[in-house]
Amino acid sequence: MPQSPAHPPRAPGRRAGTAPIVSSLTNATFGLWFPFFRWLVLRLPPEWVARLAAATAERAIWGREPVREAILANHAALLGLPAWRREVEESALAMLGHHSRAWIDLLRFSAQPPTDLEAVVPTRVGTGHLLAARDAGRGAILLTAHVGNFEIGGFFLGELGLKVAVVYLPDPSPVVERDRMAARDRLGIRSLSMTSELSAVKILRSLDEGCFVAIQGDRDYARTGRLLPFLGRNVSFPVGPFRIAAASGVPLLPVFVLREKDGTYRTVVEAPIHVRASPRGQRDEAEKAAMIEFVSILERTVRENREQWYMFSRFWEPPV
């Protein structure tokens, strides 16, 4: 699922040079160039827009030292190499390119939905798990993360006749947030903003209505999560999705929408994870076991698709 780095950042220099100038101009004019970028996406070939993004937005991200160092640290952990190694920088820069293409595809397809969905998402793994949950009539939690382009999956889910809702935190940029909301509306996806104590009530109500509710399961914004090992370090993961699954009795389905080398997408739906309602002490153990299972799937997915792991802060530090 594409995200905008908190406060659109700085630049591929592939370490310096004119990068600070490009970065400053890009940041200062963000409210103007993002709508212009959207306008270009609808009028130029995606490859041309990607080249423009590489020279502007990607340079802006890479040029902001704290963001660049965080990205390098994440990819160093993925590769098991020091952050200064060339392979780490190449992996990080490739991620920026995929991030641009994720935004290009989201803006393009949400404005002009594809008439041939099979051409966009030709490979679909584990669709039977979705159909089984749909036929049970109780909905499910689609547990995803900041890897791949989940919102593109809205086309695929709609084709299956699923009602979909997305739980989200508003983007720091009002411009980006407006576009993302509009894209969801055009895809027929319900937006559930995590901005109040009633958020869990909204999620449970949507599940009762048979919705498939997509939740990010990798960032503990509430800072009330559980520490689990990930890439060799302990990271706090959110417990909310698992407690909601226990309370509602619906399955958790790990779901990822991954971009292939030829520009098409592959949907991957993993086997359902259940959190069995039981006495308090046993439920805690069931919750922990379910979280460990998901984190294991997430680590495997990120390792296999590191260039689509859209993480712009150090993953093992609390998100802000």
N, C-alpha and C positions, 0 to 999 in steps of 0.2 A: 504494500500500500504506500503510494508516494507520500512523502511528508515534506514540509518546508523546514529547513533548519531554523531553530529559534533565531530570530532576527537575521534575515537573509545575509549571510556571511561574505567572506573574502576569497582567494584566487589561485588556479594552477600557475605557478611561476616556475613551473615545475620547480620552483622554490622562491623566486623573488622577482627582480627586474621591475617592470612597469606594473606589476600586479597590484600594489597598494593604490595606484591611481585608478585603475579599472575598478578595484573593489570599492573605493570611496564613491565613485560616480554611480556604480550599480546600486549600492546601499541607499544613497541619497535620493535616487530617482525610482526606487522600487515600486511605489504606488502608481507610477506611470508606465514603466516598462513591462510589468507583469500583464496588464490588460493588452498592451501592444503585442507581447509574446503570444497571448491567447488569440489575438486577431491574426497573427502570422500563421499559427497552427492550422487555421481553417482555410488558408489561402495558398500556402506553399507546400511542396513535398516535405514529408517528415524529415528526410535526410538533410535538407537545407536548414530547417529549423534547428535540428540537432547540432549542426555546425555553428550556428549563431549562439546557441546555448552554451556550447563549449568555450566560445570566446568571451562570453559575458557572465552568465549566471554561475557556470562551473568555476570560472576564474574568481568570481566573488566569494564563493564558498571556500575555495582552497586558499585564498589569500588571507583569510581571517585565522590568525595563528592558533587560538584556542580550539577552534573547530577542526582545523587541519591536524593538529596534534592529537585530538581525540579520535579522529577517523583513523589515523595511522596507528594509534595504540590498539584500537579495536581489531584492525587487520593484522597487526603483529601477533595479537593473541590467537587469531584464527589460524595463522600460518605457523605459529610457534617459532617466530623469528624476531630479532631485534627490530625496533621501529625504523632504524636508519637504513635497513636493507632495501635495495632497489625493488625487489619482488613485492615488498609491502607497499611501497609507493605506487607501483603499477596496479596492484589490486585495488587500492583506495581510489585511484583516478578512474579506473574502469567502473567502479561503483558510481561515481559522479555521472559518467556517461549514461549508465543504465537509469539513473534517477531522472535525468532529463527526458529520456525516452518514455519513462513511465508517465511523466506529466504530459508529454506531447500526446501519447495515446489516450490518456484519460480525457483531456480536453477535446481531442478530435472525435473520439467515439461517443462521448456524452452529448456533443453538439450535433453530430451526424451519425446516429446509430448504424452499425454495420448491417447491411441487408443479408450478408452471407456469414452467419455466426460461425459456421464450420470452418471458414477460412481464417477467422481470428483465433478461435480456440479449438484447434483440430484434435488435440490430445487431452483426454479426460480420464483421470485415474480415480477410482473409488467412488464414482457417482452413485453406485448402489447404496452406499451408506446414507446419502442424502434422501434417496427415494424411500428407504426403509423408515427413516425418521418422519418423512412427509406422510407416508401411509399410516403411521401410528397416530397421526393427528395431533401431536403435542408440541411440534416445533423442536428446536434444538439450539444450542449455543455453538456458533461457528467461531472457534478459537483460532485466531490468527496472530500475526506479529508484524514487525516492521521489516518484512522480507517479502519481495515480490510486489505485485500491484493488485491488491485484493479488490479494489473498487471496479476494476475491469471485469471481475467475476460476477458483477451484478447482472450483466447481460446473460451469462450462462445460467445463473440461478433463476432469473425471470423466465427463461425458456422452459425450465422444469416446473413452472407454475408455483414457485415458492414465494411467500411473502417474506421480505427481508427488511430488517432494521439494523442500523449501525450505531454502536455506542462510540462516542468520540469526545475528545477534549477540543474546544475551539482553538483554531490556529492563532499564534501570536499576531499574524498579519491579517487585518480585516479584509484586505483585497483577496488573499488566498482563501480565506474562510468563505467569502461570498461565492467564489467560483466552485469551491468544493461542495457547498450546500446546493448550488444550482445544478451541479452535475448529478448529485444524488437524486434530486427531485426529478430530473429528466429520466433517470433510470428507474424511477418508481420505488426508491429505497427510503424507508423511514429513518429520520435522524433522531437519535436519543442523546442529547447533550449531557455530559457528566458535570453538571454545575451546581447540583444541590443534593441534599440528603435524601431527596425523593427519587434519585436516579434508579436505585434498586427496585423501587416500586414500579417505575415505568418499564423496566426490563421484564419484571415478572408479569406485568399486565400484557406486554407484547407476546411473551411466551404462551400465556393462557389463550391468546387469540390465534395461536398456531404459527406465529412468526419464527423465522430463523434469525437469531440475533447475533450479529458479528461483534466480537469483542477482541481488542488487543490483549494478549496474555503475556507480554514480555516486559512491560514497564510498570513499576510500582509507584505510581504518582501519589497515592495516598500515604505511602511510607508505612504501611501496616502489614506488609507481606511476610513471606517466609523465605529464609535464606536457603538457596540450593546451589550446588556446584554447576557452573557453566563455563566452558572453555578454561577449565583449570582453576577458576576462582569462584568464591561464593558471591551470589547476586541475589537481591531480594526480588521475588516474583509476586505479583498480585494474587491474593487469595479470593477476591470477589467472584470471579467467574465460577470457581469451584463451589463456593458456598451457595451461589444462585442455582447451580446445577443440582446440588443436594436438596435445596428447598423446593425446587420446581419438579424434580424427578426427570428432567430431560437429559439427554446425553450431550456430552461435549464432543464436537467433531473438529479436530485440527484441520484447518483448510489453508492452502497456499495457492496463489495464482502466479506462476513463474514465466518469465519471458524467455523464449528460446532464441538461439542464434539467428534464426531466419526471421525474427520479428513477430512470430506468432506466440500464442500463450498456451501453457499447459496448466490445467487445474488438478490439484492433488488433494483428495479428501482422505484423511487417515481413518482407521477404524475407530469407532466410538469409544470414548473414555467415560466411565460411569462413576459417580460418587454416591455410594449407597447411603440412604438415610438410615441411621442406626443410633444407639445410645451415644451421648456426647463424646465420651472417650474414644469409642470405636470410630465415630464419624471423623474425628481429628486425624486418625490414622488413615482412614479411607481418603480424606482430602489430601493428605501428604502424599500418599501413593499415587493419586491421580495427577498431582502437580509434578511429581518426579517423572511420570510417564510422558506428560506433555513436554517438559523441559528437555527430555532425551530426544524427542521428535524434533523439537525446535533446534537443538544443537546440530543434529544430523542435517537438517534442512539448510541451516545457515552455512555449515561447512561445505555442503554441496553447491551452494548458490551464493558464495560470499560476495560476488559483485552485485548482488541484489539485496544486500543487507543494508537498509537505509537508516544508518545510525550515525548521528552527528554529534553525540556526546559520549563520554566514556561509559561503556555499558555497565560497568560494575559500580559506578557512582550513582547516588540517588538522582533521579530526573528532576529537573526544575521546571 
